[in-house]
Amino acid sequence: MIVVLGAGYAGLMVANALGRKADVRLVNERDTFVERVRLHQLAAGQELVRRPLAKLLRGVGLEVGRVVALDPAARTVGLADGREVGYDTLVYALGSSGDLSTPGAAEHAYDVGVPADAARLRDRLAGGGTVAVVGGGLTGIETAAELARPDLKVVLLTDRLGAGLSEKGRAHVAAVFARLGVEVREGVAVERVRADGVELASGDHVTADAVAWTAGFRVPDLARDAGIEVDAAGRMVVDETLRSVSHPDVYGVGDAAAARMPGGQELRMACATGLPSAQHAARAILARRAGREPGALRFRYFNQCISLGRTDALIQFVDRDDTPRERILTGRLAVAYKEAIVRGVVVAERHPWIPTMI
């Protein structure tokens, strides 16, 4: 029995890739697939398509429950309701959530990467007001642009806006924010989140009716607690085939695994990483079950896709190591480009051997 933990982009992909060739069970805390790359749209009040896992899975059994413990010695997974699921091979794909370790963030901020929080933020902002978006990475940029509307003041707080973008890319984001009326405060650090806004390290207070948190990610402690080797961030350390370096019957994919490119560069947490690595993990598992030694992960980046509301977007083309090029695509063509990729991901989840490039 192969058990896959987590039905995010990577988990669903690897489960379906294995489902037609092995006995596979997918364990997930909800019975629906969450399009995490669209949650900023949910926060802005847009309706998202409900995607039941039962309609996406191909030859895979589904176990709905929250994973609370792993026992690698007994090869069992413990669920919150007391059930246990046994495995021969385990795929750890529990993903990540927002890093809410900043004082007050867990109590007062909304994690845009969590469906329930995105929906709560939508409801909180229904009457307008001021929202502080903390974090100037891709998620923060998308959230600020999506929330911008006449009755809502959006203030984005960050050390540097779009740090991973080219100068052309950053300039386009800044121009769009100026047009949308998004206030950007760079060179700042949030020290505490309060019910009425945030305190900055400088001592300044930014008043806000709600705080949208997009600054950093953290992974579950389950692998660490189980004695599986993890890095300083708690991500499972895996080899070039995505297999745990400490437990050969466990594989890690997606945000919760510290996978590396052939040159040693660690892959960033992203859908662009999760899908190809999930495909490779499935190949590695099937190869070993057939008595063959799998090859090493071969990986390269192509682009970063950033929505800037419904009428603009930024496609930042990058070198194979994710270094941004001074080549971008913007406007409605970029909107169509990103939308095609996001929709294509759902198709690829049901047909997991389609090559992915996102």
C-alpha positions in Angstrom: 0.0 0.0 0.0 1.3 3.4 -1.0 -0.1 6.2 1.2 0.1 9.8 0.1 -0.4 12.5 2.8 -1.9 15.7 1.5 -4.0 16.5 -1.6 -2.4 19.8 -2.6 -0.8 20.3 -6.0 2.1 17.8 -5.4 0.1 15.3 -3.4 -2.8 15.0 -5.8 -0.3 14.7 -8.7 1.7 11.9 -7.2 -1.4 10.0 -6.1 -2.9 10.0 -9.6 0.4 9.2 -11.2 0.7 6.1 -9.1 -3.0 5.2 -9.0 -3.3 3.2 -12.1 -0.2 1.1 -11.4 -0.3 0.5 -7.6 -2.6 0.3 -4.6 -2.8 3.9 -3.5 -4.6 5.7 -0.7 -4.7 9.5 -0.4 -5.2 11.0 3.1 -6.4 14.6 3.2 -8.1 16.7 5.9 -10.9 17.8 3.5 -12.7 16.2 0.6 -12.0 19.0 -1.9 -9.0 20.1 -3.8 -7.9 23.7 -2.9 -6.6 25.8 -5.7 -4.2 27.7 -3.5 -3.0 29.9 -6.3 -6.6 31.4 -6.5 -7.2 32.0 -2.8 -6.4 35.7 -3.1 -9.4 35.8 -5.5 -11.6 34.2 -2.7 -10.3 36.9 -0.3 -11.5 39.6 -2.8 -15.0 38.1 -2.9 -14.9 36.0 -6.0 -16.5 32.6 -6.2 -14.2 29.7 -6.8 -15.1 26.5 -8.5 -15.6 23.6 -5.9 -13.4 20.7 -6.9 -14.4 17.4 -5.1 -11.4 15.1 -4.8 -13.7 12.2 -5.8 -13.9 13.7 -9.3 -10.2 14.3 -9.6 -8.8 11.0 -8.3 -8.0 8.2 -10.8 -7.9 4.8 -9.3 -7.0 6.2 -5.8 -8.8 5.6 -2.5 -9.6 8.6 -0.4 -9.3 8.8 3.4 -10.6 12.1 4.8 -9.0 13.0 8.1 -6.3 15.3 9.6 -2.9 13.6 10.1 -1.6 14.1 13.6 1.2 11.5 13.9 3.6 9.4 12.0 5.2 6.2 13.2 7.9 5.2 10.7 8.9 2.1 12.8 5.3 0.7 12.7 4.7 2.2 9.2 1.4 3.8 10.3 -0.2 7.3 10.1 -2.4 8.5 12.9 -5.5 10.6 12.3 -7.2 13.1 14.6 -10.2 10.8 15.0 -8.1 7.9 16.3 -7.9 5.9 13.1 -4.6 4.5 11.8 -3.6 4.0 8.2 -0.8 1.5 7.4 1.6 1.8 4.5 4.5 0.1 2.8 5.6 3.3 1.1 4.7 6.8 2.3 4.7 10.0 0.3 4.8 13.1 2.5 3.1 16.0 0.8 1.5 18.0 3.6 2.6 21.3 2.1 3.0 24.6 4.0 1.0 27.4 5.7 1.8 31.0 6.5 4.4 31.6 9.1 2.4 33.3 11.8 5.2 33.3 14.4 5.3 37.1 14.6 3.6 38.2 17.9 -0.1 38.7 17.4 -0.2 37.3 13.9 -1.9 34.0 14.8 -4.6 35.9 16.8 -5.2 38.9 14.5 -3.9 38.2 11.0 -5.6 36.4 8.1 -3.4 33.8 6.4 -4.4 34.2 2.7 -3.0 30.7 1.9 -5.7 29.0 4.0 -9.3 28.8 2.5 -11.1 29.5 5.8 -8.9 32.6 6.5 -9.3 33.9 2.9 -13.1 33.6 3.3 -13.0 35.3 6.7 -11.0 38.1 5.3 -13.5 38.5 2.5 -16.3 38.8 5.0 -14.3 41.2 7.2 -13.7 43.6 4.2 -17.2 43.4 2.8 -18.0 46.9 4.1 -14.7 48.5 3.0 -12.1 50.1 5.2 -8.3 49.6 5.3 -6.4 46.4 4.9 -2.7 46.0 5.6 -1.0 43.3 3.4 2.2 42.1 5.0 4.7 40.7 2.6 5.9 41.9 -0.8 6.5 38.5 -2.5 4.4 37.0 -5.2 1.4 36.2 -2.9 1.5 39.6 -1.3 1.6 41.3 -4.7 -1.4 39.2 -6.0 -3.4 39.8 -2.8 -2.9 43.6 -2.7 -3.8 43.9 -6.4 -6.9 41.7 -6.1 -8.2 43.5 -3.0 -7.8 47.0 -4.5 -11.2 48.6 -5.0 -12.7 52.1 -4.4 -14.1 51.4 -0.9 -11.0 49.7 0.4 -7.6 51.2 1.1 -4.8 48.7 0.6 -1.4 49.3 2.3 1.4 46.8 1.4 4.2 46.5 4.0 7.5 44.8 2.9 11.2 44.9 3.1 11.4 45.1 -0.8 8.6 44.8 -3.3 9.0 41.9 -5.7 12.6 41.1 -4.6 12.7 38.1 -7.0 11.7 40.1 -10.0 13.7 41.9 -12.7 13.8 45.7 -12.7 11.3 45.7 -15.5 9.1 43.4 -13.5 9.3 45.5 -10.3 8.6 48.6 -12.3 5.5 47.1 -13.8 4.1 46.1 -10.4 4.8 49.5 -9.0 3.0 51.2 -12.0 0.0 48.9 -11.5 -0.1 49.6 -7.8 0.0 53.4 -8.5 -2.9 53.0 -10.9 -4.9 50.9 -8.4 -4.2 53.2 -5.5 -2.2 50.6 -3.5 0.1 52.3 -1.0 3.5 50.5 -0.8 5.8 51.0 2.2 9.2 49.4 1.6 12.1 49.0 4.0 9.8 48.2 6.9 9.4 45.2 9.2 6.3 44.2 11.2 7.1 43.6 14.8 3.6 42.9 16.1 0.1 42.4 14.8 -2.8 44.0 16.7 -6.5 44.0 16.4 -6.3 47.6 15.0 -3.3 47.1 12.7 0.4 46.4 13.0 3.4 47.8 14.9 6.6 48.3 12.9 10.1 47.7 14.1 10.6 51.5 13.7 7.9 52.1 16.4 5.3 53.3 13.9 1.7 52.0 14.0 -0.1 51.3 10.8 -3.9 51.4 11.4 -5.9 48.8 9.6 -9.3 47.1 9.9 -7.7 43.8 8.8 -4.2 42.4 8.3 -3.6 39.9 5.4 -0.5 37.8 6.1 1.6 36.7 3.2 5.1 36.9 4.8 6.9 33.6 4.8 5.8 29.9 5.1 6.2 27.1 7.6 5.8 23.4 7.3 4.2 20.9 9.7 6.3 19.4 12.5 5.1 15.9 11.8 8.3 14.7 10.0 10.5 16.2 12.7 8.5 14.7 15.5 8.6 11.3 13.9 12.4 11.3 13.8 12.7 11.7 10.0 15.6 13.9 9.0 14.6 17.5 8.3 16.4 20.7 7.7 16.4 23.8 9.9 13.0 24.8 8.5 11.5 21.4 9.3 11.4 20.4 5.6 12.1 16.7 5.0 15.6 16.2 3.6 15.4 14.1 0.4 17.9 12.7 -2.1 17.9 13.3 -5.8 15.0 10.8 -6.2 12.9 12.6 -3.6 13.4 9.7 -1.1 14.0 10.5 2.6 17.7 10.3 3.4 16.9 8.7 6.8 13.9 6.5 5.9 14.0 4.7 2.5 10.3 3.9 2.5 9.3 7.5 2.7 9.3 10.1 -0.1 8.8 13.9 0.2 7.3 16.2 -2.4 6.1 19.8 -2.5 6.6 22.5 0.0 7.3 20.1 2.9 10.3 18.6 1.2 13.8 20.2 0.8 14.5 19.0 -2.8 17.5 20.3 -4.7 18.4 20.8 -8.3 21.4 18.8 -9.8 23.8 21.7 -8.9 22.6 21.7 -5.3 20.3 24.7 -5.4 17.3 24.1 -3.1 13.9 24.3 -4.9 11.7 27.1 -3.8 8.2 26.5 -2.3 6.0 26.8 -5.4 3.5 25.0 -7.5 6.1 25.2 -10.2 8.3 23.0 -8.0 5.6 20.7 -6.7 4.2 19.3 -9.9 7.5 18.2 -11.7 8.9 16.8 -8.4 5.7 14.8 -7.8 6.0 13.3 -11.3 9.6 12.4 -10.6 8.8 10.8 -7.2 6.1 8.7 -8.8 8.6 7.5 -11.4 11.2 6.7 -8.7 8.7 4.7 -6.6 7.5 2.7 -9.6 11.0 2.0 -10.7 12.1 0.7 -7.4 9.0 -1.5 -7.2 10.0 -3.0 -10.5 13.6 -3.6 -9.3 15.2 -0.7 -11.2 17.2 2.2 -9.8 15.6 5.5 -10.7 17.5 8.5 -12.2 18.1 11.8 -10.4 15.7 14.7 -10.5 16.2 17.0 -13.5 14.6 20.3 -13.0 14.6 23.8 -14.4 12.4 26.9 -14.0 10.7 28.8 -16.8 8.7 31.7 -15.5 6.9 33.2 -12.5 3.2 34.1 -13.1 1.7 36.9 -11.0 -1.9 38.1 -11.4 -2.4 41.8 -10.8 -6.2 41.9 -10.6 -8.5 40.5 -13.3 -7.3 42.8 -16.1 -3.5 42.7 -15.7 -0.7 40.3 -14.9 3.0 39.8 -15.0 4.8 36.9 -16.5 8.4 37.1 -15.3 10.6 34.9 -17.5 13.6 33.3 -15.6 16.7 31.3 -16.3 16.8 27.7 -15.4 18.0 28.5 -11.9 15.1 31.0 -11.3 17.2 34.1 -11.9 14.9 36.7 -13.4 15.6 37.9 -17.0 14.8 41.4 -18.2 12.0 39.9 -20.3 8.4 40.1 -19.1 4.9 39.8 -20.5 2.2 42.1 -19.1 -1.4 43.2 -19.7 -4.3 41.1 -20.9 -2.1 38.7 -22.8 -0.3 37.9 -19.5 -3.7 37.4 -17.9 -4.6 34.9 -20.5 -1.2 33.2 -20.2 -1.5 32.7 -16.5 -5.2 31.6 -16.6 -4.3 29.0 -19.2 -1.5 27.7 -16.9 -3.7 27.6 -13.8 -6.5 25.8 -15.7 -4.0 23.5 -17.2 -2.8 22.4 -13.8 -6.2 21.0 -13.0 -6.2 19.0 -16.2 -2.6 17.8 -15.4 -3.8 16.7 -12.0 -6.2 14.2 -13.7 -3.6 13.3 -16.3 -0.4 13.4 -14.3 2.0 12.2 -17.0 1.4 15.4 -19.1 4.7 17.4 -19.0 4.2 20.5 -16.8 5.7 23.9 -17.3 4.4 26.6 -14.9 
